[in-house]
Amino acid sequence: MNTVLDFFKILADETRLKIILMLSRRDMCVCEIMDELGMSQPAVSHHLRLLRKSGILNDDKDGRWVFYSINQKAFAQGLACVNKDLFDQICDNLKNRQTHRNYDACLRMEKEMHSCLKARNRKIN
């Protein structure tokens, strides 16, 4: 489940999603990404570093320029993990879903809240 969460955390940021979409079309250097997003170099570099650290991006140094691209294998594995681990489990749970409701926890919490209110009222009086 942690792999799924890590993948979602990377994708949960709008800027990183935009970068992934841009790089899915073609390799780009930091300057091009900065220009397209209208962001500063440190901000773009931060997002690229997170994407690279997660394994989703590759970087290729070409002279003084670094071009970034999607690591297709790692990205596909992330999607497969989400599909396999999370969505398959949810689908299985829905097929075998229990139809009865268990009120034990609700009644226990209600009793605790009632006890707390009584204790608080005693302190006030």
N, C-alpha and C positions, 0 to 999 in steps of 0.2 A: 504494500500500500504506500510506503514511503516513496518509491520510485514514481508512482502516479502523482503523488502530492508534489514532489519536486518538479515534475514535468509541468503540472498545472501552475505552479508558482512562477515558472519561467514564462509561460504563455499568458499569465494573468495581467501583465503590464501592457498597456496600449502601445507604448513606444517600442517595446521588444516585438510585439506582434507586427507592427508596421515594418520594422527592420527585417523580420522573417519574410514578410510578404514581398518586400523589395528585393531581398536576396534570392527569393524563389524564382525571380525573373532573370537575374544575372548577377555575376560577381561585382562587388562595389568596394571602393576604398572609403576610408573614414570621411574624407572631404566630400565625396558625393552623397554620403548618408547625411552628413551635417547639412548640406545644401538642401536636400530633399525634405528633411524634417524641420529645418529652420532652428536647429539646436546648436549649442556650443560643443566644441571638441571634447571637453571633459565629460559632459553629460552623455554624449554618444559613446565615448570610450568606455564609460561605466557600464552601459547596457551591452556593448559588444563583449566586454570582459565577462559578464555574467553568462551570456550566451555561449561564449567560448569555453568557459569553465564547466558548463553543463554538458558540453560535448556536441551541442547542436550546430555550432559554427566551426568552420575551418578557417585558418588564416594562411595566406601565401605571400611571403615577402618577395616583391619584384623591384629590385633596386632600392630606392628610398621609399617606395610605396608598399603598403600592406593591403591586399585585397581579401575580402571576406566572402565566404560562400557557405551555403547550407551543407552540413554533413548529412547527406540523404539517408545513410544507413542509421545513424543515431536518431534522426528525426522520425523515421519510420518505426524504429524500435520503441520510441516514446509513445507514438500513436498506438502501436500494437499492444503495448503494456496497458494503456488506458482502456483499450477495447477488451483485451483479454481479462485483466484483473478486475476492473471496476464495472464495466457495462455487462460483462458476462455474469458477474456476481449479482448485480441488480436484477438482471433478467431472470436468473435462477430463483432469486428471492421472490420475485413477483409471481412466478409459476407456482411456488410452494408457500405462498403467503397465507398466514393464519388469518382466519376471519373473525375469531373471537377477540374481545377486548379484555385486557387484564387491568383491573382497577386497583390492585394492591398498592402500587406505588402512589397513586393519586390519593387513596385513603390515608396512607401513612403520612404523606406530606400535609394533607389537610389536618390531621391530628396534631402534627408537630407545630403547624402554624397556630392552631387553636390554643395549644399549651403555651406558646410564646406570648400570645396576646393576653392570656390570663395572667401570666407572670408579670408582664409589663403593666397591666392594670393594677395589680397588687402593689407594685413599686410606686405608682403614681398616687394611689390613695394612701 
